Amino acid sequence: SDANLAAVTTMRRMVSELNMAFYVSSVSEDVAQNRDIRYRTIFDGKREEITFTTMAYQQRFSDEAGGDQAAITYRIERRRNRKGENRSVLIRREEAPIDDRPERGGRITVVLENVKRIRFEYWDPDREIGDDAWVNQWDVSKQQDERLPSRVRIQLEVEHPTKPRNSLHYQMEAQLQLQEPLLLLPADVARRLAQQRRQQDDAIRDAGGNPNQANPGRDSVRDEVRRAAGKR
């Protein structure tokens, strides 16, 4: 019962954090760097390890510097237990607040012992054939549209507490809520974009069209953000 509770609790925690994974567009990060805001978001999913930034971080202390954002890693490592035995454990690395190296540093804790295997799979709707679009890795920095996977499947295998040759198997899926990259706009850029949008809507109305069906598109937003970052 204790082993089952520990595994289920760990799985639910991973799912909760992945549900709120997010990625800030590289264009917005260029603006942040120019304004001396030092941070970088990440989503680097591999078969047996995952590192991501999330908005599901919970502060432990009232005076803690971090907010609800953190960089988190899950992977298996070999550690010695209290008996001196070298065993596989699931570790969780957390870094809050996020800095310009989210894949490094932070606090590492053991969240589950006697782990035999963990597997991460990522749902790519662009590759869906029938009902199968799972891929073994997802690095958002290599995605042309900087999009996160719509789902992450986690498979966990731990040692049976009383039967050494047997295992306990668990599987859960996270449903990522923020799949599109976030564009964080400085106030002056947001005002210019709002003014441009109003002018476009007025022009569409004058031509007898419906402005609600028109969309300037994300490319125009990115162009404006690049200009704010000093890039063409």
ABEGO torsion letter per residue (X at the ends): XAAAAAAAAAAAAAAAAAAABBBBBAAAAAAAAAAGBBBBBBBBBBAABBBBBBAABBBABAABABBABBBBBBBBBBBBBAAGBBBBBBBBBBBOBBBABAABEEBBBBABBGBABBBBBBBBAAABBEABABBABBBAAABAAGBBBABBBBBBBBBBAABAABBBBBBBBBBBABABBBBBBBAAAAAAAAAAAAAAAAAAAAAGBBAAABBAEAAAAAAAAAAAAGBX
